[in-house]
Amino acid sequence: MNHEPIAHTERREFLGSAARTAAIVAGATLLGPSLVRAAAPLQYKDIYRPKILNLPGGLKAGDDIQVLNYALTLEDLESDLYIQAVQRLTMGGTNKLGKQIPGLGVNDMEPDVKYLKIFAEVEAEHRDFLRGSLNSLFHGIAVSPYKYDFGIETKSREEVLDLVLTAEALGTAAYLGAVPYLKTRLFITAAAAIQGTEARHTATLTLVQNQLFGGSKPSSPLASDNHGIDMPMDPDAVLAKVSPYIVR
């Protein structure tokens, strides 16, 4: 099922072409307190950056791979969050930590469940696209996935939607903040394509939140927010937001 305007093959071409070029040359507190916290916040300098030779023109392929691993870290978190959110809203399940998530029994036809299920597929595609493309360059170059504790098993229906919406808005800001770190045009194109998807998810979930809960919480994106201009967020600021939910 393809819910995105950018085909999978196109996205793979964006990243795959630049990856082949590099190979030739080389030869967040976001959502409230968490039950399990990392010993220290993850920082951008902690994201894996391979030591490989410069690209033509003095561009460092390792820098771009670090940005893509940063994006992969966020996409992996979002993908796992969607799984847990759908479990909580519907019939329940078990997260990767083995923790039971009781279900709220919300019908699949309700807009929050409907869109969370669709967007869960898309976020998983983003995650797999980034990981597969990185590992096609050099095996094992993609960062390994973490496990996550969002405390979702105690959240209400409204709180679950608010949690996912906040994460999507953060993802939009994260991609905008990461673009200046990229050196390769093909990587920039791929990042911009995914960023547009994150923004559409944010807009859709905002409408669903307002529909279900009466707009009691003014939600972004609103036309009046910063004159309608999305604001970027620096990678370290983003990682500080998500780190409390990463189990290492």
C-alpha positions in Angstrom: 0.0 0.0 0.0 1.5 3.3 -1.0 0.2 6.4 0.7 3.0 8.7 -0.3 3.5 10.8 -3.4 7.2 9.9 -3.7 7.7 6.4 -4.9 10.0 4.0 -3.0 12.2 3.6 -6.0 12.7 7.3 -6.4 13.7 7.7 -2.7 16.2 4.8 -3.1 17.7 6.3 -6.2 18.3 9.6 -4.3 20.2 7.9 -1.5 21.6 5.0 -3.5 23.3 7.2 -6.1 25.1 9.2 -3.5 26.0 6.1 -1.5 27.7 4.6 -4.6 29.7 7.8 -5.1 30.9 7.6 -1.5 31.8 4.0 -1.9 33.9 4.7 -4.9 35.8 7.5 -3.2 36.2 5.5 0.1 37.0 2.0 -1.7 13.9 14.1 23.2 11.7 16.0 27.7 9.4 15.5 24.7 6.5 13.5 26.1 6.7 13.5 29.9 8.7 11.4 32.3 9.8 7.9 31.2 10.1 4.8 33.3 13.4 3.9 31.8 16.0 6.5 31.0 19.4 6.4 29.3 22.3 7.2 31.6 23.0 10.4 29.7 21.3 12.3 26.8 22.3 11.1 23.4 24.2 13.8 21.6 24.9 14.4 17.9 28.6 13.6 18.4 27.5 10.1 19.6 25.8 9.3 16.2 28.1 7.0 14.2 30.2 8.8 11.6 32.6 6.6 9.6 36.1 7.8 8.9 36.2 7.7 5.1 37.8 9.8 2.4 36.5 13.1 1.1 34.2 13.3 -1.8 35.2 15.4 -4.8 35.3 19.1 -4.0 36.3 18.4 -0.4 32.9 17.1 0.8 33.1 14.6 3.6 30.9 11.5 3.0 31.2 10.6 6.6 29.5 13.8 7.6 26.5 13.0 5.4 26.4 9.4 6.8 26.3 10.8 10.3 23.2 12.9 9.3 21.5 9.9 7.8 22.2 7.8 10.9 20.7 10.7 13.0 17.6 10.6 10.7 17.5 6.8 11.1 17.6 7.1 14.9 14.5 9.4 14.8 12.6 7.3 12.3 13.2 4.1 14.3 11.9 5.9 17.4 8.8 7.1 15.5 8.1 3.7 14.0 8.2 2.1 17.4 6.0 4.8 18.9 3.4 4.2 16.2 3.3 0.5 16.9 2.8 1.1 20.7 0.2 3.9 20.0 -1.9 1.6 17.8 -1.6 -1.2 20.4 -2.7 1.1 23.2 -5.7 2.5 21.2 -6.9 -0.9 19.9 -6.5 -4.4 21.4 -3.2 -4.0 23.3 0.1 -5.8 22.8 3.6 -6.1 24.1 6.5 -3.7 23.4 10.1 -4.6 22.7 10.9 -4.4 26.4 8.4 -7.1 27.1 6.0 -4.7 28.8 2.3 -5.3 28.4 0.3 -2.5 26.8 -3.5 -2.9 27.6 -5.8 -1.8 24.8 -8.5 0.9 25.0 -10.7 -0.9 22.4 -11.1 2.0 20.0 -12.7 1.0 16.7 -10.5 0.7 13.6 -12.8 3.1 11.8 -12.2 6.0 14.2 -9.9 8.6 12.6 -7.1 8.4 15.1 -6.7 4.6 14.7 -7.2 4.8 11.0 -4.5 7.4 10.4 -2.1 6.0 13.0 -2.2 2.6 11.2 -1.5 4.2 7.8 1.2 6.5 9.1 2.8 3.6 11.0 3.4 1.9 7.6 5.0 5.0 6.2 7.3 5.5 9.2 8.4 1.9 9.0 9.2 2.5 5.3 11.3 5.5 6.1 13.2 3.5 8.7 13.8 0.6 6.4 14.7 2.8 3.5 17.4 4.6 5.5 18.8 1.5 7.1 18.9 -0.5 3.9 20.4 2.3 1.9 23.2 2.9 4.5 24.0 -0.8 4.8 24.1 -1.1 1.0 27.1 1.3 1.1 29.0 -0.6 3.8 27.5 -3.5 5.8 26.9 -2.4 9.4 27.2 1.3 8.7 23.7 2.0 9.9 23.1 2.5 13.6 21.5 -0.3 15.5 18.0 0.2 16.8 17.3 1.0 20.4 14.3 0.0 22.5 11.8 2.6 23.8 9.6 3.2 26.8 7.0 5.9 26.2 4.9 5.1 29.3 2.1 4.6 26.8 0.4 1.9 28.7 -1.1 4.5 31.1 -2.1 7.1 28.6 -5.6 8.1 27.6 -6.8 8.1 24.0 -6.3 11.9 23.8 -2.8 11.6 25.4 -1.8 8.9 22.9 -2.7 11.1 20.0 -1.0 14.1 21.6 2.2 12.1 22.1 2.3 11.0 18.4 1.5 14.5 17.2 4.3 16.0 19.3 6.7 13.5 17.9 5.7 14.2 14.3 6.1 18.0 14.8 9.5 17.3 16.3 10.4 15.2 13.3 9.5 18.1 11.0 11.7 20.4 12.9 14.5 17.8 13.1 14.7 17.4 9.3 14.8 21.2 8.8 17.6 21.4 11.3 19.6 18.6 9.8 19.6 19.9 6.2 22.5 22.4 6.8 24.7 19.5 7.9 24.3 17.7 4.6 26.9 18.2 1.9 25.6 16.0 -0.9 22.7 17.3 -3.0 21.1 13.9 -3.5 21.0 13.4 0.3 19.4 16.8 0.7 16.7 15.8 -1.8 16.0 12.6 0.0 15.8 14.4 3.4 13.5 17.1 2.0 11.2 14.4 0.6 10.8 12.7 4.0 10.5 16.1 5.8 7.5 16.9 3.6 5.8 13.6 4.7 6.5 14.4 8.4 4.8 17.8 7.9 1.7 16.3 6.2 1.4 13.8 9.1 1.6 16.6 11.6 -1.2 18.5 9.7 -3.4 15.5 9.5 -3.1 14.5 13.1 -3.8 18.1 14.1 -7.1 18.0 12.3 -7.9 14.6 13.9 -7.1 15.9 17.3 -9.3 19.0 16.8 -12.1 16.8 15.4 -12.1 14.3 18.3 -11.3 16.6 21.2 -12.8 19.9 20.1 -9.6 21.8 19.7 -9.2 22.2 23.4 -5.4 22.3 22.9 -4.4 24.7 20.2 -2.2 22.6 18.0 0.4 23.3 15.4 0.6 23.7 12.6 -1.6 26.8 12.7 -1.4 29.4 9.9 -0.5 32.1 12.5 2.4 30.1 14.0 5.6 32.1 13.1 3.8 33.5 10.1 3.3 30.0 8.7 7.0 29.1 8.7 8.2 25.9 10.2 11.2 26.4 12.5 14.2 24.1 12.4 15.7 22.4 15.5 19.3 21.6 16.1 20.2 17.9 16.3 21.4 18.2 19.9 18.2 19.9 20.9 16.1 17.1 19.3 18.2 14.3 20.8 17.8 15.9 24.3 14.0 15.7 23.8 13.9 12.0 22.8 16.7 10.7 25.0 14.5 10.1 28.0 12.6 7.5 26.0 15.6 5.6 24.7 16.6 2.4 26.5 20.3 1.6 25.9 
